[in-house]
Amino acid sequence: MNDTPEPNAAAAAARAANSGLVRDFGLLIKSATRMEQRIDAALRRECGISHTMLEVLIRLCRRPGEEVSQRQLADDLTLTSSGTTRLIDRMEGAGLVRRVPAPGDRRVALVEPTTEGRTTFLRGAAVHARVVEEFFVRPLAAADYTRLTGALSEIDRALREATD
């Protein structure tokens, strides 16, 4: 079997691979991935937590007293149930969160931050803000930043409203 592409197929594939849409979306993904890596590295180095752990703490600290189940965390963070369970296990072992039974339904585990979790969250939030300011905000003119965040909001809205 010959794996040598036909000249027309090779040219068509090259055009598709080099299209502006592929390039532009790739730039968005690469930038987001690099930001994620910078934030995660700084959080691990300075706070001893991952970016995903910070995301859990953000969710738990957003509305004090709110009851948040592991299922809600999984949905909010787009993690699998088993991935969320393992993450909460690690965070509980580190003293950042605790599980408590839901009033009226002991089968449901609620997750709440501990005092140590809140303290770690505050340190992590400061690290997160510093990295975001340095690499997401500062490189852009104020008007460009406003346009970028507005455009990202519109993309997010369109994706949430889309039906599959």
VENSUL-V665905 format. One record per pair of residues at least 12 apart in sequence whose ideal C-beta (glycine too) atoms are under 6 Angstrom apart, sorted by the first residue. I is the first residue (numbers start at 1). J is the second residue. D is the distance in Angstrom with one decimal. If there is no record, write none. Layout:
I,J,D / I,J,D
This chain:
38,131,5.3 / 39,51,5.0 / 39,128,5.8 / 39,131,5.0 / 42,127,5.1 / 42,131,5.2 / 43,124,5.5 / 43,127,5.6 / 46,127,5.1 / 47,120,5.9 / 47,123,5.1 / 47,124,4.7 / 49,124,5.9 / 53,91,5.8 / 54,124,4.5 / 55,77,5.7 / 57,117,5.9 / 57,121,3.9 / 59,76,5.5 / 60,113,4.6 / 61,113,5.9 / 61,121,5.3 / 67,110,5.1 / 68,111,5.6 / 69,108,5.4 / 69,110,5.7 / 70,84,5.5 / 70,109,5.4 / 70,111,6.0 / 88,111,5.9 / 95,114,5.8 / 95,116,4.7 / 96,117,3.8 / 96,120,5.8 / 97,111,5.3 / 97,113,5.7 / 97,117,5.4 / 98,112,6.0 / 98,114,5.7 / 99,111,5.8
